[in-house]
Amino acid sequence: MQKYDPEKVIELRWSLLHFYSPHFFLLYHENSLEQNKNIHLTDSKGGTYLHLGWAVKDLEEGVNKYWGDLKTSDSLKIKAWRYYKEHYPIMPVRIENYIEQKTFNSLPTGANIQSINASGTVEQNSWFKK
């Protein structure tokens, strides 16, 4: 995603999470991708235009390129391993793998919960069942 300013993207993420509004960008989604090709990422007085369709498309292409690079680059594999050793990914967690069934059975409703879909941060050792 070389056509994006990394500092602005970090600020966009931060501002959306904490203020529910974009900093530096004017978000829009009208019309088709082709109709907005020339406007996307152009600067204006109010900020940089960011067409949501193009942003998703660019992100998908960036992720695909990263995965391709990761498969062929040993140095990138080491860098990724070091990063995920420090920063566990957020992923779906089967809560019953961490809390005993008897705990669920003691709920006031008496419900026997078989599975709960939840998201959370888990350490690498728990990614796969042993």
Summary of the structure (lengths in Angstrom):
residues: 130
radius of gyration: 21.0
end to end distance: 37.6
largest distance: 60.2
contacts: 257
relative contact order: 0.09
helix: 48%
strand: 16%
